[in-house]
Amino acid sequence: MESRLDKETSDKVSFITYIIPKFADAYKMNIQGAFFYLKKYGGWDFLNEHWWALHTDNPFWAVRDMFEICRQNGGLR
């Protein structure tokens, strides 16, 4: 029995696994720390909801948008 993700889900997973390390690098965090930071301050929900728009932008701006959401929700980095 072979299980395959549909294209949209596959694209979403690919983008998320690409952008979280970019976020971690930009803010001098390890990947696990970045994930938990995003979860705590709303960046994860933002990423999941808006990944389609974020993936069309320059990674710098996508990371910046995620940072801004976290900052608005109490994140300090």
Distance bins in CASP14 RR format, pairs under 12 A and 6 or more apart:
PFRMAT RR
TARGET T0000
AUTHOR 0000-0000-0000
RMODE 2
METHOD distances of the structure
MODEL  1
3 9 0 0 0 0 0 1 0 0 0 0 0
3 10 0 0 0 0 0 1 0 0 0 0 0
4 10 0 0 0 0 1 0 0 0 0 0 0
5 11 0 0 0 0 1 0 0 0 0 0 0
5 12 0 0 0 0 1 0 0 0 0 0 0
5 13 1 0 0 1 0 0 0 0 0 0 0
5 14 0 0 0 0 1 0 0 0 0 0 0
6 12 0 0 0 0 1 0 0 0 0 0 0
6 13 0 0 0 0 0 1 0 0 0 0 0
7 13 0 0 0 0 0 1 0 0 0 0 0
7 14 0 0 0 0 0 1 0 0 0 0 0
8 14 0 0 0 0 0 1 0 0 0 0 0
8 15 0 0 0 0 0 1 0 0 0 0 0
8 51 0 0 0 0 1 0 0 0 0 0 0
8 52 0 0 0 0 1 0 0 0 0 0 0
8 55 0 0 0 0 0 1 0 0 0 0 0
9 15 0 0 0 0 0 1 0 0 0 0 0
9 16 0 0 0 0 0 1 0 0 0 0 0
9 48 0 0 0 0 0 1 0 0 0 0 0
9 51 0 0 0 0 0 1 0 0 0 0 0
9 52 0 0 0 0 0 1 0 0 0 0 0
10 16 0 0 0 0 0 1 0 0 0 0 0
10 17 0 0 0 0 0 1 0 0 0 0 0
11 17 0 0 0 0 0 1 0 0 0 0 0
11 18 0 0 0 0 0 1 0 0 0 0 0
11 51 0 0 0 0 1 0 0 0 0 0 0
11 52 0 0 0 0 1 0 0 0 0 0 0
11 54 0 0 0 0 0 1 0 0 0 0 0
11 55 1 0 0 1 0 0 0 0 0 0 0
11 56 0 0 0 0 0 1 0 0 0 0 0
12 18 0 0 0 0 0 1 0 0 0 0 0
12 19 0 0 0 0 0 1 0 0 0 0 0
12 47 0 0 0 0 1 0 0 0 0 0 0
12 48 1 0 0 1 0 0 0 0 0 0 0
12 49 0 0 0 0 0 1 0 0 0 0 0
12 50 0 0 0 0 0 1 0 0 0 0 0
12 51 1 0 1 0 0 0 0 0 0 0 0
12 52 1 0 0 1 0 0 0 0 0 0 0
12 54 0 0 0 0 0 1 0 0 0 0 0
12 55 0 0 0 0 1 0 0 0 0 0 0
13 19 0 0 0 0 0 1 0 0 0 0 0
13 20 0 0 0 0 0 1 0 0 0 0 0
13 47 0 0 0 0 0 1 0 0 0 0 0
13 48 0 0 0 0 0 1 0 0 0 0 0
13 51 0 0 0 0 1 0 0 0 0 0 0
13 55 0 0 0 0 0 1 0 0 0 0 0
14 20 0 0 0 0 0 1 0 0 0 0 0
14 51 0 0 0 0 1 0 0 0 0 0 0
14 55 0 0 0 0 1 0 0 0 0 0 0
15 21 0 0 0 0 0 1 0 0 0 0 0
15 22 0 0 0 0 0 1 0 0 0 0 0
15 23 0 0 0 0 0 1 0 0 0 0 0
15 47 0 0 0 0 1 0 0 0 0 0 0
15 48 0 0 0 0 0 1 0 0 0 0 0
15 50 0 0 0 0 0 1 0 0 0 0 0
15 51 1 0 1 0 0 0 0 0 0 0 0
15 52 0 0 0 0 1 0 0 0 0 0 0
15 53 0 0 0 0 0 1 0 0 0 0 0
15 54 1 0 0 1 0 0 0 0 0 0 0
15 55 1 0 1 0 0 0 0 0 0 0 0
15 56 0 0 0 0 1 0 0 0 0 0 0
15 57 0 0 0 0 0 1 0 0 0 0 0
15 59 0 0 0 0 1 0 0 0 0 0 0
15 62 0 0 0 0 1 0 0 0 0 0 0
15 66 0 0 0 0 0 1 0 0 0 0 0
16 22 0 0 0 0 0 1 0 0 0 0 0
16 23 0 0 0 0 0 1 0 0 0 0 0
16 31 0 0 0 0 0 1 0 0 0 0 0
16 34 0 0 0 0 0 1 0 0 0 0 0
16 35 0 0 0 0 1 0 0 0 0 0 0
16 38 0 0 0 0 1 0 0 0 0 0 0
16 43 0 0 0 0 0 1 0 0 0 0 0
16 44 0 0 0 0 1 0 0 0 0 0 0
16 46 0 0 0 0 0 1 0 0 0 0 0
16 47 1 0 0 1 0 0 0 0 0 0 0
16 48 1 0 0 1 0 0 0 0 0 0 0
16 49 0 0 0 0 0 1 0 0 0 0 0
16 50 0 0 0 0 0 1 0 0 0 0 0
16 51 1 0 0 1 0 0 0 0 0 0 0
16 52 0 0 0 0 0 1 0 0 0 0 0
16 54 0 0 0 0 1 0 0 0 0 0 0
16 55 0 0 0 0 1 0 0 0 0 0 0
16 62 0 0 0 0 0 1 0 0 0 0 0
16 66 0 0 0 0 0 1 0 0 0 0 0
17 23 0 0 0 0 0 1 0 0 0 0 0
17 24 0 0 0 0 0 1 0 0 0 0 0
17 31 0 0 0 0 1 0 0 0 0 0 0
17 34 0 0 0 0 0 1 0 0 0 0 0
17 35 0 0 0 0 0 1 0 0 0 0 0
17 47 0 0 0 0 0 1 0 0 0 0 0
17 51 0 0 0 0 0 1 0 0 0 0 0
17 55 0 0 0 0 0 1 0 0 0 0 0
18 24 0 0 0 0 0 1 0 0 0 0 0
18 25 0 0 0 0 0 1 0 0 0 0 0
18 31 0 0 0 0 0 1 0 0 0 0 0
18 47 0 0 0 0 0 1 0 0 0 0 0
18 51 0 0 0 0 0 1 0 0 0 0 0
18 54 0 0 0 0 0 1 0 0 0 0 0
18 55 0 0 0 0 1 0 0 0 0 0 0
18 59 1 0 0 1 0 0 0 0 0 0 0
18 62 0 0 0 0 1 0 0 0 0 0 0
18 63 0 0 0 0 0 1 0 0 0 0 0
19 25 0 0 0 0 0 1 0 0 0 0 0
19 26 0 0 0 0 0 1 0 0 0 0 0
19 31 0 0 0 0 0 1 0 0 0 0 0
19 34 0 0 0 0 1 0 0 0 0 0 0
19 35 0 0 0 0 0 1 0 0 0 0 0
19 38 0 0 0 0 1 0 0 0 0 0 0
19 43 0 0 0 0 0 1 0 0 0 0 0
19 44 0 0 0 0 0 1 0 0 0 0 0
19 46 0 0 0 0 0 1 0 0 0 0 0
19 47 1 0 0 1 0 0 0 0 0 0 0
19 48 0 0 0 0 0 1 0 0 0 0 0
19 50 0 0 0 0 0 1 0 0 0 0 0
19 51 0 0 0 0 1 0 0 0 0 0 0
19 54 1 0 0 1 0 0 0 0 0 0 0
19 55 1 0 0 1 0 0 0 0 0 0 0
19 57 0 0 0 0 0 1 0 0 0 0 0
19 58 0 0 0 0 0 1 0 0 0 0 0
19 59 1 0 0 1 0 0 0 0 0 0 0
19 60 0 0 0 0 0 1 0 0 0 0 0
19 61 0 0 0 0 0 1 0 0 0 0 0
19 62 1 0 1 0 0 0 0 0 0 0 0
19 63 1 0 0 1 0 0 0 0 0 0 0
19 64 0 0 0 0 0 1 0 0 0 0 0
19 65 0 0 0 0 0 1 0 0 0 0 0
19 66 1 0 0 1 0 0 0 0 0 0 0
19 67 0 0 0 0 0 1 0 0 0 0 0
20 26 0 0 0 0 0 1 0 0 0 0 0
20 27 0 0 0 0 0 1 0 0 0 0 0
20 29 0 0 0 0 1 0 0 0 0 0 0
20 30 0 0 0 0 0 1 0 0 0 0 0
20 31 1 0 0 1 0 0 0 0 0 0 0
20 32 0 0 0 0 1 0 0 0 0 0 0
20 33 0 0 0 0 1 0 0 0 0 0 0
20 34 1 0 1 0 0 0 0 0 0 0 0
20 35 1 0 0 1 0 0 0 0 0 0 0
20 36 0 0 0 0 0 1 0 0 0 0 0
20 37 0 0 0 0 0 1 0 0 0 0 0
20 38 1 0 0 1 0 0 0 0 0 0 0
20 39 0 0 0 0 0 1 0 0 0 0 0
20 43 0 0 0 0 0 1 0 0 0 0 0
20 44 0 0 0 0 1 0 0 0 0 0 0
20 47 0 0 0 0 1 0 0 0 0 0 0
20 48 0 0 0 0 0 1 0 0 0 0 0
20 51 0 0 0 0 0 1 0 0 0 0 0
20 54 0 0 0 0 0 1 0 0 0 0 0
20 59 0 0 0 0 0 1 0 0 0 0 0
20 62 0 0 0 0 0 1 0 0 0 0 0
20 63 0 0 0 0 1 0 0 0 0 0 0
20 66 0 0 0 0 1 0 0 0 0 0 0
21 27 0 0 0 0 0 1 0 0 0 0 0
21 29 0 0 0 0 1 0 0 0 0 0 0
21 30 0 0 0 0 1 0 0 0 0 0 0
21 31 1 0 1 0 0 0 0 0 0 0 0
21 32 0 0 0 0 0 1 0 0 0 0 0
21 33 0 0 0 0 0 1 0 0 0 0 0
21 34 1 0 0 1 0 0 0 0 0 0 0
21 35 0 0 0 0 1 0 0 0 0 0 0
21 38 0 0 0 0 0 1 0 0 0 0 0
21 59 0 0 0 0 0 1 0 0 0 0 0
21 63 0 0 0 0 0 1 0 0 0 0 0
22 29 0 0 0 0 0 1 0 0 0 0 0
22 31 0 0 0 0 0 1 0 0 0 0 0
22 34 0 0 0 0 1 0 0 0 0 0 0
22 38 0 0 0 0 0 1 0 0 0 0 0
22 47 0 0 0 0 0 1 0 0 0 0 0
22 54 0 0 0 0 0 1 0 0 0 0 0
22 55 0 0 0 0 0 1 0 0 0 0 0
22 57 0 0 0 0 0 1 0 0 0 0 0
22 58 0 0 0 0 0 1 0 0 0 0 0
22 59 1 0 1 0 0 0 0 0 0 0 0
22 60 0 0 0 0 1 0 0 0 0 0 0
22 61 0 0 0 0 0 1 0 0 0 0 0
22 62 1 0 0 1 0 0 0 0 0 0 0
22 63 1 0 1 0 0 0 0 0 0 0 0
22 64 0 0 0 0 0 1 0 0 0 0 0
22 65 0 0 0 0 0 1 0 0 0 0 0
22 66 0 0 0 0 1 0 0 0 0 0 0
22 67 0 0 0 0 0 1 0 0 0 0 0
23 29 1 0 0 1 0 0 0 0 0 0 0
23 30 0 0 0 0 0 1 0 0 0 0 0
23 31 0 0 0 0 1 0 0 0 0 0 0
23 33 0 0 0 0 1 0 0 0 0 0 0
23 34 1 0 1 0 0 0 0 0 0 0 0
23 35 0 0 0 0 1 0 0 0 0 0 0
23 36 0 0 0 0 0 1 0 0 0 0 0
23 37 0 0 0 0 1 0 0 0 0 0 0
23 38 1 0 0 1 0 0 0 0 0 0 0
23 41 0 0 0 0 0 1 0 0 0 0 0
23 43 0 0 0 0 1 0 0 0 0 0 0
23 44 0 0 0 0 0 1 0 0 0 0 0
23 46 0 0 0 0 0 1 0 0 0 0 0
23 47 0 0 0 0 1 0 0 0 0 0 0
23 54 0 0 0 0 0 1 0 0 0 0 0
23 59 0 0 0 0 1 0 0 0 0 0 0
23 60 0 0 0 0 0 1 0 0 0 0 0
23 62 0 0 0 0 1 0 0 0 0 0 0
23 63 1 0 1 0 0 0 0 0 0 0 0
23 64 0 0 0 0 1 0 0 0 0 0 0
23 65 0 0 0 0 0 1 0 0 0 0 0
23 66 1 0 1 0 0 0 0 0 0 0 0
23 67 1 0 0 1 0 0 0 0 0 0 0
23 68 0 0 0 0 0 1 0 0 0 0 0
23 69 0 0 0 0 0 1 0 0 0 0 0
23 70 0 0 0 0 1 0 0 0 0 0 0
23 77 0 0 0 0 1 0 0 0 0 0 0
24 30 1 0 0 1 0 0 0 0 0 0 0
24 31 1 0 1 0 0 0 0 0 0 0 0
24 32 0 0 0 0 1 0 0 0 0 0 0
24 33 1 0 0 1 0 0 0 0 0 0 0
24 34 1 1 0 0 0 0 0 0 0 0 0
24 35 0 0 0 0 1 0 0 0 0 0 0
24 36 0 0 0 0 0 1 0 0 0 0 0
24 37 0 0 0 0 1 0 0 0 0 0 0
24 38 0 0 0 0 1 0 0 0 0 0 0
24 63 0 0 0 0 1 0 0 0 0 0 0
24 66 0 0 0 0 0 1 0 0 0 0 0
24 67 0 0 0 0 0 1 0 0 0 0 0
24 77 0 0 0 0 0 1 0 0 0 0 0
25 31 0 0 0 0 1 0 0 0 0 0 0
25 34 0 0 0 0 1 0 0 0 0 0 0
25 59 0 0 0 0 0 1 0 0 0 0 0
25 60 0 0 0 0 0 1 0 0 0 0 0
25 63 0 0 0 0 1 0 0 0 0 0 0
26 34 0 0 0 0 1 0 0 0 0 0 0
26 37 0 0 0 0 0 1 0 0 0 0 0
26 59 0 0 0 0 1 0 0 0 0 0 0
26 60 0 0 0 0 1 0 0 0 0 0 0
26 61 0 0 0 0 0 1 0 0 0 0 0
26 62 0 0 0 0 0 1 0 0 0 0 0
26 63 1 0 1 0 0 0 0 0 0 0 0
26 64 0 0 0 0 1 0 0 0 0 0 0
26 65 0 0 0 0 0 1 0 0 0 0 0
26 66 0 0 0 0 1 0 0 0 0 0 0
26 67 1 0 0 1 0 0 0 0 0 0 0
26 70 0 0 0 0 0 1 0 0 0 0 0
26 77 0 0 0 0 1 0 0 0 0 0 0
27 33 0 0 0 0 1 0 0 0 0 0 0
27 34 1 0 0 1 0 0 0 0 0 0 0
27 37 1 0 0 1 0 0 0 0 0 0 0
27 38 0 0 0 0 0 1 0 0 0 0 0
27 41 0 0 0 0 0 1 0 0 0 0 0
27 63 0 0 0 0 1 0 0 0 0 0 0
27 64 0 0 0 0 0 1 0 0 0 0 0
27 66 0 0 0 0 1 0 0 0 0 0 0
27 67 1 0 0 1 0 0 0 0 0 0 0
27 70 0 0 0 0 1 0 0 0 0 0 0
27 71 0 0 0 0 0 1 0 0 0 0 0
27 75 0 0 0 0 0 1 0 0 0 0 0
27 76 0 0 0 0 0 1 0 0 0 0 0
27 77 1 0 1 0 0 0 0 0 0 0 0
28 34 0 0 0 0 1 0 0 0 0 0 0
28 37 0 0 0 0 0 1 0 0 0 0 0
28 77 0 0 0 0 1 0 0 0 0 0 0
29 35 0 0 0 0 1 0 0 0 0 0 0
29 36 0 0 0 0 1 0 0 0 0 0 0
29 37 1 0 0 1 0 0 0 0 0 0 0
29 38 0 0 0 0 1 0 0 0 0 0 0
29 63 0 0 0 0 0 1 0 0 0 0 0
29 67 0 0 0 0 0 1 0 0 0 0 0
29 70 0 0 0 0 0 1 0 0 0 0 0
29 77 1 0 0 1 0 0 0 0 0 0 0
30 36 0 0 0 0 1 0 0 0 0 0 0
30 37 0 0 0 0 0 1 0 0 0 0 0
31 37 0 0 0 0 0 1 0 0 0 0 0
31 38 0 0 0 0 0 1 0 0 0 0 0
32 38 0 0 0 0 0 1 0 0 0 0 0
32 39 0 0 0 0 0 1 0 0 0 0 0
33 39 0 0 0 0 1 0 0 0 0 0 0
33 40 0 0 0 0 1 0 0 0 0 0 0
33 41 0 0 0 0 0 1 0 0 0 0 0
33 44 0 0 0 0 0 1 0 0 0 0 0
33 77 0 0 0 0 0 1 0 0 0 0 0
34 40 0 0 0 0 0 1 0 0 0 0 0
34 41 0 0 0 0 0 1 0 0 0 0 0
34 43 0 0 0 0 0 1 0 0 0 0 0
34 44 0 0 0 0 0 1 0 0 0 0 0
34 47 0 0 0 0 0 1 0 0 0 0 0
34 63 0 0 0 0 1 0 0 0 0 0 0
34 66 0 0 0 0 1 0 0 0 0 0 0
34 67 0 0 0 0 0 1 0 0 0 0 0
34 70 0 0 0 0 0 1 0 0 0 0 0
34 77 0 0 0 0 1 0 0 0 0 0 0
35 41 0 0 0 0 0 1 0 0 0 0 0
35 42 0 0 0 0 0 1 0 0 0 0 0
35 43 0 0 0 0 0 1 0 0 0 0 0
35 44 1 0 0 1 0 0 0 0 0 0 0
35 47 0 0 0 0 0 1 0 0 0 0 0
35 66 0 0 0 0 0 1 0 0 0 0 0
36 42 0 0 0 0 0 1 0 0 0 0 0
36 43 0 0 0 0 0 1 0 0 0 0 0
36 44 0 0 0 0 1 0 0 0 0 0 0
36 70 0 0 0 0 0 1 0 0 0 0 0
36 75 0 0 0 0 0 1 0 0 0 0 0
37 43 0 0 0 0 1 0 0 0 0 0 0
37 44 0 0 0 0 1 0 0 0 0 0 0
37 47 0 0 0 0 0 1 0 0 0 0 0
37 66 0 0 0 0 1 0 0 0 0 0 0
37 67 0 0 0 0 1 0 0 0 0 0 0
37 69 0 0 0 0 0 1 0 0 0 0 0
37 70 1 0 0 1 0 0 0 0 0 0 0
37 71 0 0 0 0 0 1 0 0 0 0 0
37 73 0 0 0 0 0 1 0 0 0 0 0
37 74 0 0 0 0 0 1 0 0 0 0 0
37 75 1 0 0 1 0 0 0 0 0 0 0
37 76 0 0 0 0 1 0 0 0 0 0 0
37 77 1 0 0 1 0 0 0 0 0 0 0
38 44 1 0 1 0 0 0 0 0 0 0 0
38 45 0 0 0 0 1 0 0 0 0 0 0
38 46 0 0 0 0 1 0 0 0 0 0 0
38 47 1 0 0 1 0 0 0 0 0 0 0
38 48 0 0 0 0 1 0 0 0 0 0 0
38 63 0 0 0 0 0 1 0 0 0 0 0
38 65 0 0 0 0 0 1 0 0 0 0 0
38 66 1 0 0 1 0 0 0 0 0 0 0
38 67 0 0 0 0 1 0 0 0 0 0 0
38 69 0 0 0 0 1 0 0 0 0 0 0
38 70 1 0 0 1 0 0 0 0 0 0 0
38 73 0 0 0 0 0 1 0 0 0 0 0
38 75 0 0 0 0 0 1 0 0 0 0 0
38 77 0 0 0 0 0 1 0 0 0 0 0
39 45 0 0 0 0 1 0 0 0 0 0 0
39 46 0 0 0 0 0 1 0 0 0 0 0
39 47 0 0 0 0 1 0 0 0 0 0 0
39 48 0 0 0 0 0 1 0 0 0 0 0
39 66 0 0 0 0 0 1 0 0 0 0 0
39 70 0 0 0 0 1 0 0 0 0 0 0
39 73 0 0 0 0 0 1 0 0 0 0 0
39 75 0 0 0 0 0 1 0 0 0 0 0
40 69 0 0 0 0 0 1 0 0 0 0 0
40 70 0 0 0 0 1 0 0 0 0 0 0
40 73 0 0 0 0 1 0 0 0 0 0 0
40 74 0 0 0 0 1 0 0 0 0 0 0
40 75 1 0 0 1 0 0 0 0 0 0 0
40 76 0 0 0 0 0 1 0 0 0 0 0
40 77 0 0 0 0 0 1 0 0 0 0 0
41 47 0 0 0 0 0 1 0 0 0 0 0
41 66 0 0 0 0 1 0 0 0 0 0 0
41 67 0 0 0 0 1 0 0 0 0 0 0
41 68 0 0 0 0 0 1 0 0 0 0 0
41 69 1 0 0 1 0 0 0 0 0 0 0
41 70 1 1 0 0 0 0 0 0 0 0 0
41 71 1 0 0 1 0 0 0 0 0 0 0
41 72 0 0 0 0 1 0 0 0 0 0 0
41 73 1 0 1 0 0 0 0 0 0 0 0
41 74 1 0 1 0 0 0 0 0 0 0 0
41 75 1 0 1 0 0 0 0 0 0 0 0
41 76 0 0 0 0 1 0 0 0 0 0 0
41 77 0 0 0 0 1 0 0 0 0 0 0
42 48 0 0 0 0 1 0 0 0 0 0 0
42 49 0 0 0 0 0 1 0 0 0 0 0
42 50 0 0 0 0 0 1 0 0 0 0 0
42 65 0 0 0 0 0 1 0 0 0 0 0
42 66 0 0 0 0 1 0 0 0 0 0 0
42 67 0 0 0 0 0 1 0 0 0 0 0
42 68 0 0 0 0 0 1 0 0 0 0 0
42 69 1 0 1 0 0 0 0 0 0 0 0
42 70 1 0 0 1 0 0 0 0 0 0 0
42 71 0 0 0 0 0 1 0 0 0 0 0
42 72 0 0 0 0 1 0 0 0 0 0 0
42 73 1 0 1 0 0 0 0 0 0 0 0
42 74 0 0 0 0 1 0 0 0 0 0 0
42 75 0 0 0 0 1 0 0 0 0 0 0
43 49 0 0 0 0 1 0 0 0 0 0 0
43 50 0 0 0 0 1 0 0 0 0 0 0
43 51 0 0 0 0 0 1 0 0 0 0 0
43 54 0 0 0 0 0 1 0 0 0 0 0
43 62 0 0 0 0 0 1 0 0 0 0 0
43 63 0 0 0 0 0 1 0 0 0 0 0
43 65 0 0 0 0 1 0 0 0 0 0 0
43 66 1 0 1 0 0 0 0 0 0 0 0
43 67 0 0 0 0 1 0 0 0 0 0 0
43 68 0 0 0 0 1 0 0 0 0 0 0
43 69 1 0 1 0 0 0 0 0 0 0 0
43 70 1 0 1 0 0 0 0 0 0 0 0
43 71 0 0 0 0 0 1 0 0 0 0 0
43 72 0 0 0 0 1 0 0 0 0 0 0
43 73 1 0 0 1 0 0 0 0 0 0 0
43 74 0 0 0 0 0 1 0 0 0 0 0
43 75 0 0 0 0 1 0 0 0 0 0 0
43 77 0 0 0 0 0 1 0 0 0 0 0
44 50 0 0 0 0 0 1 0 0 0 0 0
44 51 0 0 0 0 0 1 0 0 0 0 0
44 66 0 0 0 0 1 0 0 0 0 0 0
44 69 0 0 0 0 1 0 0 0 0 0 0
44 70 0 0 0 0 1 0 0 0 0 0 0
44 73 0 0 0 0 0 1 0 0 0 0 0
45 51 0 0 0 0 0 1 0 0 0 0 0
45 66 0 0 0 0 0 1 0 0 0 0 0
45 69 0 0 0 0 1 0 0 0 0 0 0
45 70 0 0 0 0 0 1 0 0 0 0 0
45 73 0 0 0 0 1 0 0 0 0 0 0
46 53 0 0 0 0 0 1 0 0 0 0 0
46 54 0 0 0 0 1 0 0 0 0 0 0
46 62 0 0 0 0 0 1 0 0 0 0 0
46 63 0 0 0 0 0 1 0 0 0 0 0
46 65 1 0 0 1 0 0 0 0 0 0 0
46 66 1 0 0 1 0 0 0 0 0 0 0
46 67 0 0 0 0 0 1 0 0 0 0 0
46 68 0 0 0 0 1 0 0 0 0 0 0
46 69 1 0 1 0 0 0 0 0 0 0 0
46 70 0 0 0 0 1 0 0 0 0 0 0
46 71 0 0 0 0 0 1 0 0 0 0 0
46 72 0 0 0 0 1 0 0 0 0 0 0
46 73 0 0 0 0 1 0 0 0 0 0 0
47 53 0 0 0 0 0 1 0 0 0 0 0
47 54 1 0 0 1 0 0 0 0 0 0 0
47 55 0 0 0 0 0 1 0 0 0 0 0
47 62 0 0 0 0 1 0 0 0 0 0 0
47 63 0 0 0 0 0 1 0 0 0 0 0
47 65 0 0 0 0 1 0 0 0 0 0 0
47 66 1 0 0 1 0 0 0 0 0 0 0
47 67 0 0 0 0 0 1 0 0 0 0 0
47 69 0 0 0 0 1 0 0 0 0 0 0
47 70 0 0 0 0 0 1 0 0 0 0 0
48 54 0 0 0 0 0 1 0 0 0 0 0
48 66 0 0 0 0 0 1 0 0 0 0 0
48 69 0 0 0 0 0 1 0 0 0 0 0
49 65 0 0 0 0 0 1 0 0 0 0 0
49 66 0 0 0 0 0 1 0 0 0 0 0
49 69 0 0 0 0 0 1 0 0 0 0 0
50 56 0 0 0 0 0 1 0 0 0 0 0
50 57 0 0 0 0 0 1 0 0 0 0 0
50 62 0 0 0 0 1 0 0 0 0 0 0
50 65 1 0 0 1 0 0 0 0 0 0 0
50 66 0 0 0 0 1 0 0 0 0 0 0
50 69 0 0 0 0 1 0 0 0 0 0 0
51 57 0 0 0 0 0 1 0 0 0 0 0
51 62 0 0 0 0 1 0 0 0 0 0 0
51 65 0 0 0 0 0 1 0 0 0 0 0
51 66 0 0 0 0 0 1 0 0 0 0 0
52 62 0 0 0 0 0 1 0 0 0 0 0
53 61 0 0 0 0 0 1 0 0 0 0 0
53 62 0 0 0 0 1 0 0 0 0 0 0
53 65 0 0 0 0 1 0 0 0 0 0 0
54 60 0 0 0 0 0 1 0 0 0 0 0
54 61 0 0 0 0 1 0 0 0 0 0 0
54 62 1 0 1 0 0 0 0 0 0 0 0
54 63 0 0 0 0 1 0 0 0 0 0 0
54 64 0 0 0 0 0 1 0 0 0 0 0
54 65 1 0 0 1 0 0 0 0 0 0 0
54 66 1 0 0 1 0 0 0 0 0 0 0
54 69 0 0 0 0 0 1 0 0 0 0 0
55 61 0 0 0 0 0 1 0 0 0 0 0
55 62 1 0 0 1 0 0 0 0 0 0 0
55 65 0 0 0 0 0 1 0 0 0 0 0
56 62 0 0 0 0 1 0 0 0 0 0 0
57 63 0 0 0 0 1 0 0 0 0 0 0
57 64 0 0 0 0 1 0 0 0 0 0 0
57 65 1 0 0 1 0 0 0 0 0 0 0
57 66 0 0 0 0 0 1 0 0 0 0 0
58 64 0 0 0 0 1 0 0 0 0 0 0
58 65 0 0 0 0 0 1 0 0 0 0 0
59 65 0 0 0 0 0 1 0 0 0 0 0
59 66 0 0 0 0 0 1 0 0 0 0 0
60 66 0 0 0 0 0 1 0 0 0 0 0
60 67 0 0 0 0 0 1 0 0 0 0 0
61 67 0 0 0 0 0 1 0 0 0 0 0
61 68 0 0 0 0 0 1 0 0 0 0 0
62 68 0 0 0 0 0 1 0 0 0 0 0
62 69 0 0 0 0 0 1 0 0 0 0 0
63 69 0 0 0 0 0 1 0 0 0 0 0
63 70 0 0 0 0 0 1 0 0 0 0 0
63 77 0 0 0 0 0 1 0 0 0 0 0
64 70 0 0 0 0 0 1 0 0 0 0 0
64 71 0 0 0 0 0 1 0 0 0 0 0
65 71 0 0 0 0 0 1 0 0 0 0 0
65 72 0 0 0 0 0 1 0 0 0 0 0
66 72 0 0 0 0 0 1 0 0 0 0 0
66 73 0 0 0 0 0 1 0 0 0 0 0
66 75 0 0 0 0 0 1 0 0 0 0 0
66 77 0 0 0 0 0 1 0 0 0 0 0
67 73 0 0 0 0 0 1 0 0 0 0 0
67 74 0 0 0 0 0 1 0 0 0 0 0
67 75 0 0 0 0 1 0 0 0 0 0 0
67 76 0 0 0 0 0 1 0 0 0 0 0
67 77 1 0 0 1 0 0 0 0 0 0 0
68 74 0 0 0 0 0 1 0 0 0 0 0
68 75 0 0 0 0 0 1 0 0 0 0 0
68 77 0 0 0 0 0 1 0 0 0 0 0
69 75 0 0 0 0 1 0 0 0 0 0 0
70 76 0 0 0 0 1 0 0 0 0 0 0
70 77 1 0 0 1 0 0 0 0 0 0 0
71 77 1 0 0 1 0 0 0 0 0 0 0
END
